């Protein structure tokens, strides 16, 4: 999958949301998102402009965790574009042990 990202400061969240929904968009998640990024002690992933992270989505209904790898960033106009591979994590403790065995550290 290719991720195309644009970050912006929003002046009026309610108004922007109304306009986006009027254009046909639908809210897909509302809740807390938390990330953990990992790298080797040598910072090898950062040197290659790659990211390995876990992302946890927490809402009142559920908690879901994903392991993501992101490739080097390409910038086109104001958009960041990069390859992204995502997989769900069903067993958080096993994922933690796997990261530890690979000698990856939180960054």
N, C-alpha and C positions, 0 to 999 in steps of 0.2 A: 504494500500500500504506500502511496505517496501522500505525505501530509503537507498541506498548504496552510500556512498560518499567518495571520495578521493580528497584531495586538494593538489595542487602542484604549485611550482614556475615554470613559463614557461620562458625559456631563449630566444626563438625566436618564437613569436606568429605566424607570417606568415608561418614559416616552419612547426610548430606543427599542425596548422590548415590544411595545405596542406596534411600532412601525415594522419591525422584523416579522412579528406574527401576522400582521396585515398583508405582508408580502408572501405569506404561505409557510413560514417556518413554524416549527413546533418545539417546545421545550422538551429535551430528552433526559435531563438530570437536574435535580435541585437538591443540594446537600453540601457536605464537606468533602473536599478532595485533598489528599495528602500524598506527597511524593517522597521517595527515598532514592537518591542517586548513588551509584557505586562506581568505583574505579580501582585499578591496581595501585599498589604503593608507588609505582613508577609513573603514574598518571598517563599510562599508555592509551587509554580510551580517549581522554581529553585531548591528547596530542594528535589523535586521528580525527578529532571533532565528532566523536561518537558518544552516545549516551546509553547507559544501562540503568534502568530505574524500575522501581515498583510504584504503582499508583493505586491508592485505595479510595474507593467511592463509598461514602457513608451517608445514608439517608435514614429517615424514620422507618422505612420499609425493609432495608437490607444493607449489607456491606459486601462489596465485591472488590477483589484485588487482581491486578494485572501486572505481568512482567513485560516491559517494553525495551526494545533496542531501537535506537535512532541512528541513522547514518549521517555522514557529513552534510552540512548545510550548504544549500545553494540559495543565493538571493536574487530574486527577479523583481524589479521595481521595489515595492515595499513588502513583498511577500517572502517568508522563509519557506523553503521547500526542502524536504528530506525524506528518505525512505524510512518507513517505520514498520516494525514487526511487533505484534502484540499477542500475548497468550494469557488466558485466565489462569489464576493461581488458586487452586482449591485447598491446598494444605500450606498455610502460611509458615508453620514451623519447619516443614521440610524445605521450603524455599529458602528460609534463613540459613539452614544447615548447608544447603548447596552453595549459596553465596560465600559462606565462611570457608568451605572446602576449596573453593576456587581462589581463595586468598584475596577476595575483593573487599574493599572497605567503603564505608559511607563517606561521601564527599560533601 
